[in-house]
Amino acid sequence: MPIFRPFKAVRPVPAKAKDIASLPYDVMDSDEARIEVKKNPLSFIHVEKAEVDLPEGTNLYSEEVYNKAKENLYNYIKNGNMIQDEKPAFYVYRQIMDGRTQTGLVGCAATEDYMKNIIKKHELTRAAKEADRIKHVDICDAHSSPVFFTYRHRDDINAVVSKTVALAPEYDFVADDGISHALWLISNDSDIATITNAFADMDYLYVADGHHRTASAAKVGLIRKEANPNHTGQEEYNFFMTVIFPDNDLYIMDYNRVVKDLNGHSEEDFFYHIEEKFEIDLYDGDGPYHPEERHNFGMYTDGKWYKLTAKAGTFDENSPTKSLDVSILQDNLLHPILNIGDPRTDERIDFIGGIRGLKELEKRVDSGREVVAFAMYPTSIQELMDIADAGEIMPPKSTWFEPKLRSGLFIHLLK
C-alpha cells in the first residue's frame, strides 16, 4: 500500500515559470551551467548548481556551495518570484516533446516505503553521488527537484487527470528546446481522496529515473528521524517529492555504446568472434541501421552499418535481466571479445543517449575517436518493472528517458 500524498508546493508565480524552470543538475556541467545563467538570470540552476555564483574552481562539494544553494532558494521566495500554496494539493504536470505527450502527478512519496521496498528500484547507486544530494537536501531544507516514478495505469486516476487538464493550466509554456510544459492544481478534497486511495490500492511504485535523489531523500529522512526525539512519522522529512507517470505514457529511448578499440583484434578476427554468438548482415539501406525489435543490434565500423541478431542460446529468456539487450551485448560481445568487464568504470567505452540520434555514433567513429559503435533497441517500461519486481538490477546505462523533468516548477520544503 504505497503512500502518495499532497503537499504545499513552493512554485513560481505564473509570469516567472518559464524563466525559472531549468534542466536538472545532472545533465550539465559547471561550465554549461554558467552559460545558462548568463542567458537566463532567473534560472533555477542557481539552486541546482550553486557554484555558478561562486568563483570558478570552487570545490563543488564544499559547504560553501550548498549554503549558496540554500540562500538562492529562499531568495526566490523573498523576492516574490516563488510562493507557497496555502493548502496541500496534487499537481498535474504535462510535457510534450516532438508531438508525444506524457502527463504525470506531482506529490510526495514516503521514505519508509522506499526502505520497505514498496518503492521498487532497478539501479545501483554510488555513495559519492548520494552524499552530494544528501547535503543538498539537508542544508537547503528542501527537495528542490523531483524524482521520476512510474505506476501501472488505472482508470480512476486517469479520470481525475483528464478532468483536471480540461481546465485552464497554472503554467503553459514552451521552453527554448521546444518542449512544452504545463501545470494544473488538484485541490478538490474529493479528487485528492480518489488519487490517494488509488495509490494505496496498488502493490508498488517504481523508480524510473532519479535513484540517487530517491536514496538521498530517504537517508535525510532517517537522519532527521534519529535526531528528533518527538518524531511522529508525519513530519515533512518523512516524504519526498516525485512526479509519477502512468506506465503507458512513458517512452524509453535507446542508450547506445561506442568503444575506442577492438582489444587488439584485427577487423577480420573481430567479425569471426562475433559470428559465434550473432548473425551478421551488412545493412545496405539508407542512413543508419535502427534495430527493429528485441535482440537486434546495429553495429557501425569502418564506414559501414551491420545488423547483428543474437543467436539462440546466447541469453535466458526466463531471466528479466539476462534477456535484456544491454545484457546480451555485454555478456556475448563487449566482455568476451572487447574485454569491457565493468562498463561503469572502463574508460574504453562511452554511452550516448538516443536523443542525440545514430548520426552521433557515425560521427564519433568516423572521427577516429572510437572504432566501433552499437545501436540498441530501447528497453521497455515492462522490462524495467519486471526487473524491479524480481528484485534484480539493470546493467548500467540501460534506459534513457526523455523529456527530462524540469527543476524549479515545484519545491517541497522539509519544514
Helices and strands as residue ranges (DSSP letters): E 4-5, E 10-12, G 14-16, H 17-20, G 25-27, H 30-39, H 45-48, G 50-53, H 63-78, E 82-84, E 90-97, E 100-110, H 111-115, E 119-120, H 127-140, E 142-143, E 147-151, H 155-165, E 171-174, E 180-186, H 189-200, E 205-209, H 211-227, G 236-238, E 239-246, G 247-249, E 252-253, E 255-259, H 267-274, E 278-282, E 296-301, E 304-310, H 325-329, I 330-334, E 349-353, G 354-356, H 359-366, E 372-375, H 381-389, E 400-401, E 412-413
